[in-house]
Amino acid sequence: MIAALLWQSSSGSSWAMFLPLIFIFAIFYFLLIMPQQKRQKKWQEMLNTLKTGDRVVTSGGIAGTIIALRGDSLHLRVPPDNLRLEIARSAVMQVVAPDEAK
């Protein structure tokens, strides 16, 4: 009887030991993991909607206009000499709005 009471009281305190850990994980999830997943999903949608004529900026800072899409790569025309570059689609960081491009 006494052993059962001691076991019940110790199992109750073990939950109490894990509550702060669970609370910390929940904070990390809502402040770090969930926003990163939303950002990743939005970036992936942007990559899927790329089309010829879009002005984009790459992760290396190259700004140009898409002239061809081929699988996982795309071709950019980069001013001032209309240089043609082939880059990975995943290197595109943002699409520049037409009014920002001028």
C-alpha positions as CSV (number, residue, x, y, z in Angstrom):
1,M,0.0,0.0,0.0
2,I,2.7,2.5,1.0
3,A,4.8,1.5,-2.1
4,A,1.8,2.2,-4.4
5,L,1.3,5.7,-2.8
6,L,5.0,6.5,-3.2
7,W,4.9,5.4,-6.8
8,Q,1.8,7.5,-7.6
9,S,3.3,10.6,-6.0
10,S,6.6,10.2,-7.9
11,S,4.8,9.7,-11.2
12,G,2.9,12.9,-10.7
13,S,6.1,14.8,-10.1
14,S,7.7,13.3,-13.2
15,W,5.0,15.1,-15.3
16,A,5.8,18.3,-13.5
17,M,9.4,17.9,-14.5
18,F,8.5,17.6,-18.2
19,L,6.0,20.5,-18.3
20,P,8.7,23.3,-18.6
21,L,10.4,21.3,-21.4
22,I,7.1,21.0,-23.3
23,F,6.4,24.7,-22.7
24,I,9.8,25.6,-24.1
25,F,9.3,23.4,-27.2
26,A,5.9,25.0,-27.8
27,I,7.5,28.5,-27.7
28,F,10.2,27.5,-30.1
29,Y,7.6,26.0,-32.5
30,F,5.4,29.1,-32.6
31,L,8.2,31.6,-32.7
32,L,10.8,29.9,-34.9
33,I,9.6,26.8,-36.7
34,M,6.1,27.8,-37.9
35,P,7.1,31.2,-39.3
36,Q,10.0,29.5,-41.2
37,Q,7.7,26.9,-42.7
38,K,5.3,29.7,-43.9
39,R,8.2,31.6,-45.4
40,Q,9.4,28.5,-47.2
41,K,6.0,27.7,-48.6
42,K,5.5,31.3,-49.8
43,W,9.0,31.2,-51.5
44,Q,8.2,27.8,-53.2
45,E,4.9,29.2,-54.5
46,M,6.8,32.2,-55.9
47,L,9.2,29.8,-57.7
48,N,6.4,27.8,-59.2
49,T,4.7,30.9,-60.6
50,L,7.8,32.3,-62.4
51,K,7.2,33.1,-66.1
52,T,9.1,34.7,-68.9
53,G,9.3,38.4,-68.7
54,D,9.4,38.5,-64.9
55,R,12.2,40.7,-63.4
56,V,13.9,38.8,-60.6
57,V,16.8,39.2,-58.2
58,T,19.0,36.2,-57.4
59,S,20.6,35.2,-54.2
60,G,23.9,36.6,-55.6
61,G,22.3,40.0,-56.2
62,I,22.0,39.7,-60.0
63,A,18.9,41.4,-61.3
64,G,17.6,40.4,-64.7
65,T,14.6,39.5,-66.8
66,I,13.6,35.8,-67.4
67,I,13.8,34.9,-71.0
68,A,13.4,31.1,-70.8
69,L,12.4,28.5,-68.2
70,R,13.9,25.0,-68.5
71,G,13.1,22.5,-65.7
72,D,15.1,23.5,-62.6
73,S,17.0,26.3,-64.4
74,L,16.1,29.5,-66.1
75,H,17.8,32.0,-68.4
76,L,18.2,35.6,-67.5
77,R,18.9,38.6,-69.6
78,V,21.1,41.0,-67.6
79,P,21.6,44.6,-68.6
80,P,23.5,46.7,-69.8
81,D,25.0,44.3,-72.4
82,N,22.0,41.9,-72.5
83,L,24.2,39.2,-71.1
84,R,22.5,35.8,-71.0
85,L,23.0,33.7,-67.8
86,E,21.7,30.3,-66.9
87,I,20.9,30.0,-63.2
88,A,19.2,27.5,-60.9
89,R,15.6,28.3,-60.3
90,S,16.2,28.0,-56.5
91,A,18.7,30.9,-56.7
92,V,15.8,33.4,-57.3
93,M,15.1,35.3,-54.1
94,Q,12.4,37.7,-55.2
95,V,10.3,38.9,-58.2
96,V,10.7,42.7,-58.7
97,A,7.4,44.5,-59.3
98,P,7.2,46.3,-62.7
99,D,7.0,49.8,-61.0
100,E,10.1,49.0,-58.9
101,A,12.1,47.9,-61.9
102,K,12.2,51.4,-63.5
